[in-house]
């Protein structure tokens, strides 16, 4: 077993010497560490060779982001010499040369370089050099974000812009994301993200922008944290104006009703705030307002054979309006249409046919009985 280990180490040593390729005698678990400010961080090192079979010598050094480099500790198998400036801040771990940072601060951010010289006892004079560099970031956890909307009041579509601002009280290297009704927003012609996504500009605002907005914030040492929801109220419309009725027969924009029928029409449109409605009659070569509100009641017996109407919807905030015209025709719809009695209840045509049939059958039976069993003939038979 010992001979096998020796052979492997010799092979790695020769391979490294001839090809300058490392056999991974030293393994670092991660080359990047995301550290949290105020917490400890271990730069772990694993030796992949028997420590008792080699002499080691090495150093840990720290290079800050501004380029300043400091030697932290020099060591061998028996002892270490720690930089006096870091006696309370660092702990060196024997025998695998790991380095513990007791309490991280912003100055600890940067590159940590491990340099090792390894000499195996059975390969005297052959020095194997192993080097590893670990990048360490130090971040403060993110606090719950807060969003602000300007203007704070409801806005009119196509006439206003809205600016959303997201901020955190604590946190470094914060990544911001915007959501509407819990769906992530992305850049578009009207959606502009500025200042590292901390500000969202919607220009101009449209109907589809209404909803509940939230800001999500995160960084390498924090999970995603969301702000409270803030509503965006948009004044819009009217859109999709339509006139409907549950009575009569509709063909396109023509409604046909039976004479004497009472008909109701509903005018509806998508709008915020709700529209005001006006019904206009366009008959007799003149136009006149006949009623206001979303509902129109028509008594067909008071109409001529054909009448033209128009519903006009108006949004008092957006100052926009829309119109829908239709023609009302008074004509009999035939037996296929239900007839209405004076009390408002319908009589089924099948019921009328059934009653008439029963009456005819009963009359024929009575006539047949009278013919077969004549009263005078019965009395004469009894008398004789």
Helices and strands as residue ranges (DSSP letters): H 2-19, E 26-28, E 32-36, E 41-43, E 45-47, G 51-53, E 54-63, E 69-76, E 80-82, G 84-86, E 90-93, E 98-101, G 106-108, E 110-120, E 127-139, E 146-150, E 155-156, E 162-167, E 175-180, E 183-184, E 191-194, E 199-202, G 207-209, E 211-219, E 222-226, E 230-232, E 234-244, E 249-251, E 254-257, E 262-272, E 276-281, E 288-292, E 295-299, G 300-302, E 306-314, E 321-330, E 339-340, E 346-347, H 349-372, H 375-383
